[in-house]
Amino acid sequence: MDPASLQAWCTDGFVILCYFAAIFAIGLYMGRKQDSLESYALGNRSLPWWAILASILASEISAATFFGTPEAGFKTLNFTYAQLCIGTILGRIVVGRLFLKPYYKYNVVSIYEYLQKRFGLHTRRWASMTFLISRVLASGTRLYVAGILLVIACKTIAGAATLSKEDEILLYIGALSVLTIATTIYTALGGLKAVVWTDVLQASILIIAMLTTIGILFFHTGWDTICATVAAPRPDGITTEPWAVFSTGFVDGGLGENIKHIFASDYTLWAAFLGATFITMATHGTDQDMVQRMLAAKNAKTGSKAVILSGIADLPIVAIFLFTGILLYVYYQSNGITWNPNQTQNVFPQFIIDHLPAGVRGLLIAALFATAMGSLSTALNALATTATKDWYQSIFNPKATERQLLKAVRWMTVLFALLLIIVGSVTAWYTVQYGVKGILHIVLGIFGYTYGSLLGVFLLGMLTERRGCDLGNCIAMLYGFLTIAALTNLIPMNDWFGLTMPDIAFPWRVTIGTLATFLVGLCFRTPSRQPSENTHETS
């Protein structure tokens, strides 16, 4: 490497070191004076709404989002992906108005405690285990995505266009291990307060980095070039609707053909109003990962304010990522840079490494760390809290002291960090060996298979007073999972039963799974010895 390049990378390294120093300082500072599980997991319910809002945003934007949303803009040259924000706002209004009140009323630490109070112990454990498995698989897989930029950077620094599969796998494992270990340290020490306040810093870095990127791309292209390039036919033959914001999903054909196309399409107004609403209700209302920070507010009203406003804030953030992707396409076209149409997920990371100036490149790498560590710290904290409250205290040590619970939740954080490294490493190995198709599609979409079941049973508890019981809920949740598994051919219906299933796009999976679970659960009555309380009562 020539001296100029070495100096540039040293500048980037300094920016990244400053980021890590700030993160660890916050973690160490917030780790003081924690004397109970509630102070560790919920920050003594004393966090301001704006910090919770920033934390929600930071935890939503994983490394997959950091690369995937610009990729969507690069491929479509429009903002149709952003219409899903309609559902994210509607879903968060439901979460704020319906879900948080019973959580605060029963003073839960793990939200699955609510299910025990409403239905029974088995429903709680079934839902808790569903969350734990889903979150480990999804968060572990996303660790692999975070390693993409670091592997590209290492290739550039080493001057190697390609690496052997063995070396590439080792690079991925090393990168995701470093990220996980660093995140585990400040999460285990500082608890939710450290997670939230580092998320505030990480969200700030992310927004500054993306706006800087847009400024650089705009400076090197210009509005006239942008308009002309977007309007021209694409060299890769992909048909797009430039600058479109909404898509109805309608096609030439009859009613049946249009319905099939709508359910098979990812980004339509129908998916925005219905599919995205159910997804958001599931991710922000039944996932300990998201709900835990809302429970750190002093009351349900403050938590509701944070989650609803975070939905509104999502819209400009998604637009920024999509616009970055559109500008990347224009930059690549106007500079004659070619790309592999089968690997468009690498367009943004390759631009960061090859085309950004020193310092700014370090800022973008720090922003990637911020997205990866923000979502990872949230996952670790939620996994550890759920495992400690729902399993360790409930089964193994019902009389545990606060000191024992605090020790247990920290060790659980370390345990789940190891599990995430294992899942991320297996994903990296599989992807490098066999390509990106297959395991990524299944594991990154795991929420589509399981979160409908979770949402269905929570809605059963909140919308009815005498419906649902332990046995019925377990049957209903299993039925919801099997329904989606069959519709998406995770269960090979054609090979086993000769049935051809319709294409179901990801926004609809949680909706269908929720309805299937809810309707089956309605068939079972709550036993009289477990009277349901009115969960709509204001706390």
Summary of the structure (lengths in Angstrom):
residues: 539
radius of gyration: 23.3
end to end distance: 63.3
largest distance: 77.8
contacts: 1994
relative contact order: 0.18
helix: 77%
strand: 0%
